[in-house]
Amino acid sequence: YKRQMQKSITDVMQTLAMAGGSFEVAVTPAEAPSSVGIDHCEFLVAGHAGVPRRSLSKVASGGELARISLAIAVTDTMTATVDTLIFDEIDTGISGETANRVAKKMAVISKDHQVIAITHLPQIAAMADVHFMIEKAVQDNKTVTSIYRLLDTQCVEELARLLGGSTITEAVRANAQELCHQAAAYKNK
């Protein structure tokens, strides 16, 4: 099982802009038996070729950590008994082509699992089948959180806001619409 898990996670890492990266499960005897067993288990990762494996807890890049977490979450060994996967800001430290790869991987997973993602990247948000807006506001000196489902037109506007910030031009809106079309084309393959 350990070898299968290591291979599966390493294989997924290759598809997430971590070419040559690897994942290993190191099991060593614990100093003394405890309530969690007689062994110490540690995940060791190398983000890219030529980089030594280090403890997952010491991986410096937020983007690497996010992609490794995604690789762990999506392997067959991990998702066999899970119906819903939740990714809270899986976009940390990534952009551009890496964000596209993460978005595509999440779209593939969503064919067999419910995927809930909290994101600020338009590439990832565009892949969703359903979009929700979460907003916080102060009312009567209390912070109130609201959540509501976005209609398709609202989704394009929100993607445009993510792309362009406070100034949404027609070019930014067209870019957001194009992201939606590209995501739909990918999901319908």
CNS distance restraints for C-alpha pairs under 8 A (distance, minus, plus):
assign (resid   1 and name CA) (resid   5 and name CA) 6.10 0.50 0.50
assign (resid   2 and name CA) (resid   6 and name CA) 6.16 0.50 0.50
assign (resid   2 and name CA) (resid  25 and name CA) 6.92 0.50 0.50
assign (resid   3 and name CA) (resid   7 and name CA) 6.11 0.50 0.50
assign (resid   4 and name CA) (resid   8 and name CA) 6.03 0.50 0.50
assign (resid   4 and name CA) (resid  77 and name CA) 7.73 0.50 0.50
assign (resid   5 and name CA) (resid   9 and name CA) 6.13 0.50 0.50
assign (resid   5 and name CA) (resid  75 and name CA) 7.60 0.50 0.50
assign (resid   5 and name CA) (resid  77 and name CA) 6.10 0.50 0.50
assign (resid   6 and name CA) (resid  10 and name CA) 6.04 0.50 0.50
assign (resid   6 and name CA) (resid  22 and name CA) 7.98 0.50 0.50
assign (resid   6 and name CA) (resid  23 and name CA) 5.58 0.50 0.50
assign (resid   6 and name CA) (resid  24 and name CA) 5.43 0.50 0.50
assign (resid   6 and name CA) (resid  25 and name CA) 6.72 0.50 0.50
assign (resid   7 and name CA) (resid  11 and name CA) 5.98 0.50 0.50
assign (resid   7 and name CA) (resid  23 and name CA) 7.57 0.50 0.50
assign (resid   8 and name CA) (resid  12 and name CA) 6.34 0.50 0.50
assign (resid   8 and name CA) (resid  75 and name CA) 5.82 0.50 0.50
assign (resid   8 and name CA) (resid  76 and name CA) 7.34 0.50 0.50
assign (resid   8 and name CA) (resid  77 and name CA) 7.66 0.50 0.50
assign (resid   9 and name CA) (resid  13 and name CA) 6.19 0.50 0.50
assign (resid   9 and name CA) (resid  22 and name CA) 7.81 0.50 0.50
assign (resid   9 and name CA) (resid  23 and name CA) 6.39 0.50 0.50
assign (resid   9 and name CA) (resid  68 and name CA) 7.98 0.50 0.50
assign (resid   9 and name CA) (resid  71 and name CA) 5.42 0.50 0.50
assign (resid   9 and name CA) (resid  72 and name CA) 5.62 0.50 0.50
assign (resid   9 and name CA) (resid  75 and name CA) 6.07 0.50 0.50
assign (resid  10 and name CA) (resid  14 and name CA) 6.65 0.50 0.50
assign (resid  10 and name CA) (resid  21 and name CA) 6.73 0.50 0.50
assign (resid  10 and name CA) (resid  22 and name CA) 4.84 0.50 0.50
assign (resid  10 and name CA) (resid  23 and name CA) 5.29 0.50 0.50
assign (resid  10 and name CA) (resid  71 and name CA) 7.80 0.50 0.50
assign (resid  11 and name CA) (resid  15 and name CA) 7.22 0.50 0.50
assign (resid  12 and name CA) (resid  16 and name CA) 6.78 0.50 0.50
assign (resid  12 and name CA) (resid  71 and name CA) 5.40 0.50 0.50
assign (resid  12 and name CA) (resid  74 and name CA) 7.97 0.50 0.50
assign (resid  12 and name CA) (resid  75 and name CA) 7.29 0.50 0.50
assign (resid  13 and name CA) (resid  17 and name CA) 7.12 0.50 0.50
assign (resid  13 and name CA) (resid  18 and name CA) 5.46 0.50 0.50
assign (resid  13 and name CA) (resid  19 and name CA) 7.11 0.50 0.50
assign (resid  13 and name CA) (resid  21 and name CA) 6.57 0.50 0.50
assign (resid  13 and name CA) (resid  22 and name CA) 7.31 0.50 0.50
assign (resid  13 and name CA) (resid  67 and name CA) 7.27 0.50 0.50
assign (resid  13 and name CA) (resid  68 and name CA) 6.70 0.50 0.50
assign (resid  13 and name CA) (resid  71 and name CA) 5.84 0.50 0.50
assign (resid  14 and name CA) (resid  18 and name CA) 5.13 0.50 0.50
assign (resid  14 and name CA) (resid  19 and name CA) 4.67 0.50 0.50
assign (resid  14 and name CA) (resid  20 and name CA) 6.70 0.50 0.50
assign (resid  14 and name CA) (resid  21 and name CA) 6.79 0.50 0.50
assign (resid  15 and name CA) (resid  19 and name CA) 7.42 0.50 0.50
assign (resid  15 and name CA) (resid 101 and name CA) 7.07 0.50 0.50
assign (resid  16 and name CA) (resid  67 and name CA) 6.58 0.50 0.50
assign (resid  16 and name CA) (resid  98 and name CA) 6.47 0.50 0.50
assign (resid  16 and name CA) (resid 101 and name CA) 5.69 0.50 0.50
assign (resid  16 and name CA) (resid 102 and name CA) 6.20 0.50 0.50
assign (resid  17 and name CA) (resid  98 and name CA) 5.86 0.50 0.50
assign (resid  17 and name CA) (resid 101 and name CA) 7.38 0.50 0.50
assign (resid  18 and name CA) (resid  47 and name CA) 5.72 0.50 0.50
assign (resid  18 and name CA) (resid  48 and name CA) 5.31 0.50 0.50
assign (resid  19 and name CA) (resid  47 and name CA) 7.90 0.50 0.50
assign (resid  19 and name CA) (resid  48 and name CA) 5.64 0.50 0.50
assign (resid  19 and name CA) (resid  49 and name CA) 6.55 0.50 0.50
assign (resid  20 and name CA) (resid  47 and name CA) 7.55 0.50 0.50
assign (resid  20 and name CA) (resid  48 and name CA) 4.88 0.50 0.50
assign (resid  20 and name CA) (resid  49 and name CA) 3.98 0.50 0.50
assign (resid  20 and name CA) (resid  50 and name CA) 7.64 0.50 0.50
assign (resid  21 and name CA) (resid  45 and name CA) 7.30 0.50 0.50
assign (resid  21 and name CA) (resid  46 and name CA) 4.97 0.50 0.50
assign (resid  21 and name CA) (resid  47 and name CA) 4.56 0.50 0.50
assign (resid  21 and name CA) (resid  48 and name CA) 3.98 0.50 0.50
assign (resid  21 and name CA) (resid  49 and name CA) 5.37 0.50 0.50
assign (resid  21 and name CA) (resid  51 and name CA) 7.83 0.50 0.50
assign (resid  22 and name CA) (resid  45 and name CA) 5.66 0.50 0.50
assign (resid  22 and name CA) (resid  46 and name CA) 5.17 0.50 0.50
assign (resid  22 and name CA) (resid  47 and name CA) 6.74 0.50 0.50
assign (resid  22 and name CA) (resid  48 and name CA) 7.42 0.50 0.50
assign (resid  22 and name CA) (resid  53 and name CA) 7.51 0.50 0.50
assign (resid  23 and name CA) (resid  43 and name CA) 7.16 0.50 0.50
assign (resid  23 and name CA) (resid  44 and name CA) 5.84 0.50 0.50
assign (resid  23 and name CA) (resid  45 and name CA) 4.60 0.50 0.50
assign (resid  23 and name CA) (resid  46 and name CA) 6.62 0.50 0.50
assign (resid  23 and name CA) (resid  53 and name CA) 7.73 0.50 0.50
assign (resid  24 and name CA) (resid  43 and name CA) 5.89 0.50 0.50
assign (resid  24 and name CA) (resid  44 and name CA) 5.05 0.50 0.50
assign (resid  24 and name CA) (resid  45 and name CA) 6.33 0.50 0.50
assign (resid  25 and name CA) (resid  41 and name CA) 6.90 0.50 0.50
assign (resid  25 and name CA) (resid  42 and name CA) 5.91 0.50 0.50
assign (resid  25 and name CA) (resid  43 and name CA) 4.83 0.50 0.50
assign (resid  25 and name CA) (resid  44 and name CA) 6.20 0.50 0.50
assign (resid  26 and name CA) (resid  41 and name CA) 5.72 0.50 0.50
assign (resid  26 and name CA) (resid  42 and name CA) 5.20 0.50 0.50
assign (resid  26 and name CA) (resid  43 and name CA) 6.28 0.50 0.50
assign (resid  26 and name CA) (resid  44 and name CA) 6.94 0.50 0.50
assign (resid  27 and name CA) (resid  39 and name CA) 6.41 0.50 0.50
assign (resid  27 and name CA) (resid  40 and name CA) 5.64 0.50 0.50
assign (resid  27 and name CA) (resid  41 and name CA) 4.58 0.50 0.50
assign (resid  27 and name CA) (resid  42 and name CA) 6.55 0.50 0.50
assign (resid  28 and name CA) (resid  39 and name CA) 5.57 0.50 0.50
assign (resid  28 and name CA) (resid  40 and name CA) 5.21 0.50 0.50
assign (resid  28 and name CA) (resid  41 and name CA) 6.60 0.50 0.50
assign (resid  29 and name CA) (resid  38 and name CA) 6.13 0.50 0.50
assign (resid  29 and name CA) (resid  39 and name CA) 4.35 0.50 0.50
assign (resid  29 and name CA) (resid  40 and name CA) 5.85 0.50 0.50
assign (resid  30 and name CA) (resid  38 and name CA) 5.38 0.50 0.50
assign (resid  30 and name CA) (resid  39 and name CA) 4.62 0.50 0.50
assign (resid  30 and name CA) (resid  40 and name CA) 5.14 0.50 0.50
assign (resid  32 and name CA) (resid  38 and name CA) 6.65 0.50 0.50
assign (resid  33 and name CA) (resid  37 and name CA) 5.78 0.50 0.50
assign (resid  33 and name CA) (resid  38 and name CA) 4.49 0.50 0.50
assign (resid  33 and name CA) (resid  39 and name CA) 7.68 0.50 0.50
assign (resid  34 and name CA) (resid  38 and name CA) 6.41 0.50 0.50
assign (resid  42 and name CA) (resid  55 and name CA) 6.76 0.50 0.50
assign (resid  42 and name CA) (resid  56 and name CA) 7.71 0.50 0.50
assign (resid  43 and name CA) (resid  55 and name CA) 5.86 0.50 0.50
assign (resid  43 and name CA) (resid  56 and name CA) 5.56 0.50 0.50
assign (resid  44 and name CA) (resid  53 and name CA) 5.45 0.50 0.50
assign (resid  44 and name CA) (resid  54 and name CA) 5.00 0.50 0.50
assign (resid  44 and name CA) (resid  55 and name CA) 4.47 0.50 0.50
assign (resid  44 and name CA) (resid  56 and name CA) 5.49 0.50 0.50
assign (resid  45 and name CA) (resid  52 and name CA) 7.87 0.50 0.50
assign (resid  45 and name CA) (resid  53 and name CA) 4.62 0.50 0.50
assign (resid  45 and name CA) (resid  54 and name CA) 5.37 0.50 0.50
assign (resid  45 and name CA) (resid  55 and name CA) 6.37 0.50 0.50
assign (resid  45 and name CA) (resid  56 and name CA) 5.97 0.50 0.50
assign (resid  45 and name CA) (resid  59 and name CA) 7.85 0.50 0.50
assign (resid  46 and name CA) (resid  51 and name CA) 5.60 0.50 0.50
assign (resid  46 and name CA) (resid  52 and name CA) 5.69 0.50 0.50
assign (resid  46 and name CA) (resid  53 and name CA) 4.29 0.50 0.50
assign (resid  46 and name CA) (resid  54 and name CA) 6.44 0.50 0.50
assign (resid  47 and name CA) (resid  51 and name CA) 6.87 0.50 0.50
assign (resid  47 and name CA) (resid  53 and name CA) 7.92 0.50 0.50
assign (resid  47 and name CA) (resid  64 and name CA) 6.52 0.50 0.50
assign (resid  54 and name CA) (resid  58 and name CA) 6.61 0.50 0.50
assign (resid  54 and name CA) (resid  59 and name CA) 6.88 0.50 0.50
assign (resid  55 and name CA) (resid  59 and name CA) 6.76 0.50 0.50
assign (resid  56 and name CA) (resid  65 and name CA) 7.66 0.50 0.50
assign (resid  59 and name CA) (resid  64 and name CA) 7.32 0.50 0.50
assign (resid  59 and name CA) (resid  65 and name CA) 6.56 0.50 0.50
assign (resid  60 and name CA) (resid  64 and name CA) 7.81 0.50 0.50
assign (resid  60 and name CA) (resid  65 and name CA) 7.81 0.50 0.50
assign (resid  61 and name CA) (resid  65 and name CA) 6.24 0.50 0.50
assign (resid  61 and name CA) (resid  93 and name CA) 7.23 0.50 0.50
assign (resid  62 and name CA) (resid  66 and name CA) 6.10 0.50 0.50
assign (resid  62 and name CA) (resid  92 and name CA) 5.82 0.50 0.50
assign (resid  62 and name CA) (resid  93 and name CA) 5.22 0.50 0.50
assign (resid  63 and name CA) (resid  67 and name CA) 6.24 0.50 0.50
assign (resid  63 and name CA) (resid  91 and name CA) 7.19 0.50 0.50
assign (resid  63 and name CA) (resid  92 and name CA) 5.45 0.50 0.50
assign (resid  63 and name CA) (resid  93 and name CA) 4.06 0.50 0.50
assign (resid  63 and name CA) (resid  94 and name CA) 5.16 0.50 0.50
assign (resid  64 and name CA) (resid  68 and name CA) 6.02 0.50 0.50
assign (resid  64 and name CA) (resid  93 and name CA) 7.80 0.50 0.50
assign (resid  65 and name CA) (resid  69 and name CA) 6.02 0.50 0.50
assign (resid  66 and name CA) (resid  70 and name CA) 6.24 0.50 0.50
assign (resid  66 and name CA) (resid  90 and name CA) 5.38 0.50 0.50
assign (resid  66 and name CA) (resid  91 and name CA) 6.99 0.50 0.50
assign (resid  66 and name CA) (resid  92 and name CA) 6.47 0.50 0.50
assign (resid  66 and name CA) (resid  93 and name CA) 7.93 0.50 0.50
assign (resid  67 and name CA) (resid  71 and name CA) 6.11 0.50 0.50
assign (resid  67 and name CA) (resid  90 and name CA) 7.46 0.50 0.50
assign (resid  67 and name CA) (resid 102 and name CA) 7.45 0.50 0.50
assign (resid  68 and name CA) (resid  72 and name CA) 6.13 0.50 0.50
assign (resid  69 and name CA) (resid  73 and name CA) 6.08 0.50 0.50
assign (resid  70 and name CA) (resid  74 and name CA) 6.08 0.50 0.50
assign (resid  70 and name CA) (resid  90 and name CA) 7.63 0.50 0.50
assign (resid  71 and name CA) (resid  75 and name CA) 6.35 0.50 0.50
assign (resid  72 and name CA) (resid  78 and name CA) 6.95 0.50 0.50
assign (resid  73 and name CA) (resid  78 and name CA) 5.93 0.50 0.50
assign (resid  73 and name CA) (resid  79 and name CA) 6.73 0.50 0.50
assign (resid  73 and name CA) (resid  85 and name CA) 7.65 0.50 0.50
assign (resid  74 and name CA) (resid  78 and name CA) 6.51 0.50 0.50
assign (resid  74 and name CA) (resid  79 and name CA) 6.07 0.50 0.50
assign (resid  74 and name CA) (resid 109 and name CA) 6.91 0.50 0.50
assign (resid  75 and name CA) (resid  79 and name CA) 6.22 0.50 0.50
assign (resid  76 and name CA) (resid  80 and name CA) 5.80 0.50 0.50
assign (resid  78 and name CA) (resid  82 and name CA) 7.54 0.50 0.50
assign (resid  79 and name CA) (resid  83 and name CA) 7.52 0.50 0.50
assign (resid  82 and name CA) (resid 113 and name CA) 7.70 0.50 0.50
assign (resid  83 and name CA) (resid 113 and name CA) 5.24 0.50 0.50
assign (resid  83 and name CA) (resid 114 and name CA) 6.17 0.50 0.50
assign (resid  84 and name CA) (resid 113 and name CA) 5.66 0.50 0.50
assign (resid  84 and name CA) (resid 114 and name CA) 4.57 0.50 0.50
assign (resid  84 and name CA) (resid 115 and name CA) 5.75 0.50 0.50
assign (resid  84 and name CA) (resid 116 and name CA) 7.47 0.50 0.50
assign (resid  85 and name CA) (resid 113 and name CA) 7.09 0.50 0.50
assign (resid  85 and name CA) (resid 114 and name CA) 6.27 0.50 0.50
assign (resid  85 and name CA) (resid 115 and name CA) 4.89 0.50 0.50
assign (resid  85 and name CA) (resid 116 and name CA) 6.24 0.50 0.50
assign (resid  86 and name CA) (resid 115 and name CA) 5.91 0.50 0.50
assign (resid  86 and name CA) (resid 116 and name CA) 4.72 0.50 0.50
assign (resid  86 and name CA) (resid 117 and name CA) 5.84 0.50 0.50
assign (resid  87 and name CA) (resid 115 and name CA) 7.67 0.50 0.50
assign (resid  87 and name CA) (resid 116 and name CA) 6.21 0.50 0.50
assign (resid  87 and name CA) (resid 117 and name CA) 4.68 0.50 0.50
assign (resid  87 and name CA) (resid 118 and name CA) 6.30 0.50 0.50
assign (resid  88 and name CA) (resid 117 and name CA) 5.87 0.50 0.50
assign (resid  88 and name CA) (resid 118 and name CA) 4.88 0.50 0.50
assign (resid  88 and name CA) (resid 119 and name CA) 7.02 0.50 0.50
assign (resid  89 and name CA) (resid 117 and name CA) 7.01 0.50 0.50
assign (resid  89 and name CA) (resid 118 and name CA) 5.17 0.50 0.50
assign (resid  89 and name CA) (resid 119 and name CA) 4.87 0.50 0.50
assign (resid  89 and name CA) (resid 120 and name CA) 7.27 0.50 0.50
assign (resid  90 and name CA) (resid 117 and name CA) 7.47 0.50 0.50
assign (resid  90 and name CA) (resid 118 and name CA) 7.49 0.50 0.50
assign (resid  90 and name CA) (resid 119 and name CA) 6.80 0.50 0.50
assign (resid  91 and name CA) (resid  95 and name CA) 7.51 0.50 0.50
assign (resid  91 and name CA) (resid  99 and name CA) 6.94 0.50 0.50
assign (resid  91 and name CA) (resid 119 and name CA) 6.25 0.50 0.50
assign (resid  91 and name CA) (resid 120 and name CA) 7.13 0.50 0.50
assign (resid  91 and name CA) (resid 121 and name CA) 6.53 0.50 0.50
assign (resid  91 and name CA) (resid 124 and name CA) 7.89 0.50 0.50
assign (resid  94 and name CA) (resid  98 and name CA) 6.18 0.50 0.50
assign (resid  94 and name CA) (resid  99 and name CA) 5.88 0.50 0.50
assign (resid  95 and name CA) (resid  99 and name CA) 4.84 0.50 0.50
assign (resid  95 and name CA) (resid 100 and name CA) 7.90 0.50 0.50
assign (resid  95 and name CA) (resid 121 and name CA) 7.69 0.50 0.50
assign (resid  96 and name CA) (resid 100 and name CA) 6.51 0.50 0.50
assign (resid  97 and name CA) (resid 101 and name CA) 6.23 0.50 0.50
assign (resid  98 and name CA) (resid 102 and name CA) 6.23 0.50 0.50
assign (resid  99 and name CA) (resid 103 and name CA) 6.05 0.50 0.50
assign (resid  99 and name CA) (resid 121 and name CA) 7.60 0.50 0.50
assign (resid  99 and name CA) (resid 123 and name CA) 6.32 0.50 0.50
assign (resid  99 and name CA) (resid 124 and name CA) 6.74 0.50 0.50
assign (resid 100 and name CA) (resid 104 and name CA) 6.13 0.50 0.50
assign (resid 100 and name CA) (resid 123 and name CA) 5.89 0.50 0.50
assign (resid 100 and name CA) (resid 124 and name CA) 7.04 0.50 0.50
assign (resid 101 and name CA) (resid 105 and name CA) 6.14 0.50 0.50
assign (resid 102 and name CA) (resid 106 and name CA) 6.18 0.50 0.50
assign (resid 102 and name CA) (resid 124 and name CA) 7.29 0.50 0.50
assign (resid 103 and name CA) (resid 107 and name CA) 6.21 0.50 0.50
assign (resid 103 and name CA) (resid 123 and name CA) 6.40 0.50 0.50
assign (resid 103 and name CA) (resid 124 and name CA) 4.58 0.50 0.50
assign (resid 103 and name CA) (resid 125 and name CA) 7.96 0.50 0.50
assign (resid 103 and name CA) (resid 127 and name CA) 6.44 0.50 0.50
assign (resid 104 and name CA) (resid 108 and name CA) 6.30 0.50 0.50
assign (resid 104 and name CA) (resid 127 and name CA) 7.55 0.50 0.50
assign (resid 104 and name CA) (resid 186 and name CA) 7.81 0.50 0.50
assign (resid 105 and name CA) (resid 109 and name CA) 6.35 0.50 0.50
assign (resid 106 and name CA) (resid 110 and name CA) 6.15 0.50 0.50
assign (resid 106 and name CA) (resid 115 and name CA) 7.42 0.50 0.50
assign (resid 107 and name CA) (resid 111 and name CA) 6.89 0.50 0.50
assign (resid 107 and name CA) (resid 127 and name CA) 6.36 0.50 0.50
assign (resid 107 and name CA) (resid 128 and name CA) 7.63 0.50 0.50
assign (resid 107 and name CA) (resid 187 and name CA) 6.66 0.50 0.50
assign (resid 108 and name CA) (resid 112 and name CA) 7.91 0.50 0.50
assign (resid 108 and name CA) (resid 187 and name CA) 7.82 0.50 0.50
assign (resid 109 and name CA) (resid 113 and name CA) 6.00 0.50 0.50
assign (resid 109 and name CA) (resid 115 and name CA) 7.44 0.50 0.50
assign (resid 110 and name CA) (resid 114 and name CA) 5.60 0.50 0.50
assign (resid 110 and name CA) (resid 115 and name CA) 5.61 0.50 0.50
assign (resid 119 and name CA) (resid 124 and name CA) 6.93 0.50 0.50
assign (resid 119 and name CA) (resid 125 and name CA) 6.51 0.50 0.50
assign (resid 120 and name CA) (resid 125 and name CA) 7.42 0.50 0.50
assign (resid 120 and name CA) (resid 162 and name CA) 6.75 0.50 0.50
assign (resid 121 and name CA) (resid 125 and name CA) 6.23 0.50 0.50
assign (resid 121 and name CA) (resid 162 and name CA) 6.84 0.50 0.50
assign (resid 122 and name CA) (resid 126 and name CA) 5.76 0.50 0.50
assign (resid 122 and name CA) (resid 159 and name CA) 5.49 0.50 0.50
assign (resid 122 and name CA) (resid 162 and name CA) 6.03 0.50 0.50
assign (resid 122 and name CA) (resid 163 and name CA) 6.58 0.50 0.50
assign (resid 122 and name CA) (resid 176 and name CA) 7.85 0.50 0.50
assign (resid 122 and name CA) (resid 179 and name CA) 7.81 0.50 0.50
assign (resid 123 and name CA) (resid 127 and name CA) 6.98 0.50 0.50
assign (resid 123 and name CA) (resid 179 and name CA) 6.96 0.50 0.50
assign (resid 124 and name CA) (resid 128 and name CA) 7.43 0.50 0.50
assign (resid 125 and name CA) (resid 131 and name CA) 7.71 0.50 0.50
assign (resid 125 and name CA) (resid 159 and name CA) 7.43 0.50 0.50
assign (resid 126 and name CA) (resid 159 and name CA) 7.26 0.50 0.50
assign (resid 126 and name CA) (resid 179 and name CA) 6.18 0.50 0.50
assign (resid 126 and name CA) (resid 180 and name CA) 5.38 0.50 0.50
assign (resid 126 and name CA) (resid 183 and name CA) 6.05 0.50 0.50
assign (resid 127 and name CA) (resid 180 and name CA) 7.35 0.50 0.50
assign (resid 127 and name CA) (resid 183 and name CA) 5.11 0.50 0.50
assign (resid 127 and name CA) (resid 184 and name CA) 7.24 0.50 0.50
assign (resid 127 and name CA) (resid 187 and name CA) 7.68 0.50 0.50
assign (resid 130 and name CA) (resid 149 and name CA) 7.53 0.50 0.50
assign (resid 130 and name CA) (resid 150 and name CA) 7.64 0.50 0.50
assign (resid 131 and name CA) (resid 149 and name CA) 5.89 0.50 0.50
assign (resid 131 and name CA) (resid 150 and name CA) 5.47 0.50 0.50
assign (resid 131 and name CA) (resid 151 and name CA) 7.83 0.50 0.50
assign (resid 131 and name CA) (resid 155 and name CA) 6.72 0.50 0.50
assign (resid 132 and name CA) (resid 147 and name CA) 6.51 0.50 0.50
assign (resid 132 and name CA) (resid 148 and name CA) 5.41 0.50 0.50
assign (resid 132 and name CA) (resid 149 and name CA) 4.28 0.50 0.50
assign (resid 132 and name CA) (resid 150 and name CA) 5.45 0.50 0.50
assign (resid 133 and name CA) (resid 146 and name CA) 7.93 0.50 0.50
assign (resid 133 and name CA) (resid 147 and name CA) 5.51 0.50 0.50
assign (resid 133 and name CA) (resid 148 and name CA) 5.49 0.50 0.50
assign (resid 133 and name CA) (resid 149 and name CA) 6.35 0.50 0.50
assign (resid 133 and name CA) (resid 150 and name CA) 6.64 0.50 0.50
assign (resid 134 and name CA) (resid 145 and name CA) 6.92 0.50 0.50
assign (resid 134 and name CA) (resid 146 and name CA) 5.65 0.50 0.50
assign (resid 134 and name CA) (resid 147 and name CA) 4.46 0.50 0.50
assign (resid 134 and name CA) (resid 148 and name CA) 6.86 0.50 0.50
assign (resid 135 and name CA) (resid 145 and name CA) 5.63 0.50 0.50
assign (resid 135 and name CA) (resid 146 and name CA) 5.25 0.50 0.50
assign (resid 135 and name CA) (resid 147 and name CA) 6.47 0.50 0.50
assign (resid 136 and name CA) (resid 143 and name CA) 6.49 0.50 0.50
assign (resid 136 and name CA) (resid 144 and name CA) 5.56 0.50 0.50
assign (resid 136 and name CA) (resid 145 and name CA) 4.43 0.50 0.50
assign (resid 136 and name CA) (resid 146 and name CA) 6.36 0.50 0.50
assign (resid 137 and name CA) (resid 143 and name CA) 5.55 0.50 0.50
assign (resid 137 and name CA) (resid 144 and name CA) 5.35 0.50 0.50
assign (resid 137 and name CA) (resid 145 and name CA) 6.56 0.50 0.50
assign (resid 138 and name CA) (resid 142 and name CA) 5.28 0.50 0.50
assign (resid 138 and name CA) (resid 143 and name CA) 4.41 0.50 0.50
assign (resid 138 and name CA) (resid 144 and name CA) 6.00 0.50 0.50
assign (resid 139 and name CA) (resid 143 and name CA) 6.31 0.50 0.50
assign (resid 139 and name CA) (resid 144 and name CA) 6.67 0.50 0.50
assign (resid 150 and name CA) (resid 154 and name CA) 5.43 0.50 0.50
assign (resid 150 and name CA) (resid 155 and name CA) 5.69 0.50 0.50
assign (resid 151 and name CA) (resid 155 and name CA) 6.09 0.50 0.50
assign (resid 152 and name CA) (resid 156 and name CA) 6.48 0.50 0.50
assign (resid 153 and name CA) (resid 157 and name CA) 6.44 0.50 0.50
assign (resid 154 and name CA) (resid 158 and name CA) 6.14 0.50 0.50
assign (resid 155 and name CA) (resid 159 and name CA) 6.14 0.50 0.50
assign (resid 156 and name CA) (resid 160 and name CA) 6.09 0.50 0.50
assign (resid 156 and name CA) (resid 173 and name CA) 7.03 0.50 0.50
assign (resid 156 and name CA) (resid 176 and name CA) 5.73 0.50 0.50
assign (resid 156 and name CA) (resid 177 and name CA) 5.95 0.50 0.50
assign (resid 156 and name CA) (resid 180 and name CA) 7.50 0.50 0.50
assign (resid 157 and name CA) (resid 161 and name CA) 6.20 0.50 0.50
assign (resid 157 and name CA) (resid 173 and name CA) 6.82 0.50 0.50
assign (resid 157 and name CA) (resid 176 and name CA) 7.57 0.50 0.50
assign (resid 158 and name CA) (resid 162 and name CA) 6.25 0.50 0.50
assign (resid 159 and name CA) (resid 163 and name CA) 6.16 0.50 0.50
assign (resid 159 and name CA) (resid 176 and name CA) 5.47 0.50 0.50
assign (resid 160 and name CA) (resid 164 and name CA) 5.81 0.50 0.50
assign (resid 160 and name CA) (resid 165 and name CA) 7.69 0.50 0.50
assign (resid 160 and name CA) (resid 168 and name CA) 6.37 0.50 0.50
assign (resid 160 and name CA) (resid 172 and name CA) 5.67 0.50 0.50
assign (resid 160 and name CA) (resid 173 and name CA) 5.17 0.50 0.50
assign (resid 160 and name CA) (resid 175 and name CA) 7.37 0.50 0.50
assign (resid 160 and name CA) (resid 176 and name CA) 5.13 0.50 0.50
assign (resid 161 and name CA) (resid 165 and name CA) 4.95 0.50 0.50
assign (resid 161 and name CA) (resid 166 and name CA) 6.47 0.50 0.50
assign (resid 161 and name CA) (resid 167 and name CA) 7.62 0.50 0.50
assign (resid 161 and name CA) (resid 168 and name CA) 6.38 0.50 0.50
assign (resid 163 and name CA) (resid 172 and name CA) 6.77 0.50 0.50
assign (resid 163 and name CA) (resid 176 and name CA) 7.35 0.50 0.50
assign (resid 164 and name CA) (resid 168 and name CA) 5.67 0.50 0.50
assign (resid 164 and name CA) (resid 169 and name CA) 7.84 0.50 0.50
assign (resid 164 and name CA) (resid 172 and name CA) 6.13 0.50 0.50
assign (resid 168 and name CA) (resid 172 and name CA) 5.93 0.50 0.50
assign (resid 168 and name CA) (resid 173 and name CA) 6.65 0.50 0.50
assign (resid 169 and name CA) (resid 173 and name CA) 6.22 0.50 0.50
assign (resid 170 and name CA) (resid 174 and name CA) 6.00 0.50 0.50
assign (resid 171 and name CA) (resid 175 and name CA) 6.16 0.50 0.50
assign (resid 172 and name CA) (resid 176 and name CA) 6.24 0.50 0.50
assign (resid 173 and name CA) (resid 177 and name CA) 6.25 0.50 0.50
assign (resid 174 and name CA) (resid 178 and name CA) 6.11 0.50 0.50
assign (resid 175 and name CA) (resid 179 and name CA) 6.25 0.50 0.50
assign (resid 176 and name CA) (resid 180 and name CA) 6.44 0.50 0.50
assign (resid 177 and name CA) (resid 181 and name CA) 6.35 0.50 0.50
assign (resid 178 and name CA) (resid 182 and name CA) 6.11 0.50 0.50
assign (resid 179 and name CA) (resid 183 and name CA) 6.09 0.50 0.50
assign (resid 180 and name CA) (resid 184 and name CA) 6.14 0.50 0.50
assign (resid 181 and name CA) (resid 185 and name CA) 6.13 0.50 0.50
assign (resid 182 and name CA) (resid 186 and name CA) 6.19 0.50 0.50
assign (resid 183 and name CA) (resid 187 and name CA) 6.14 0.50 0.50
assign (resid 184 and name CA) (resid 188 and name CA) 6.09 0.50 0.50
assign (resid 185 and name CA) (resid 189 and name CA) 6.49 0.50 0.50
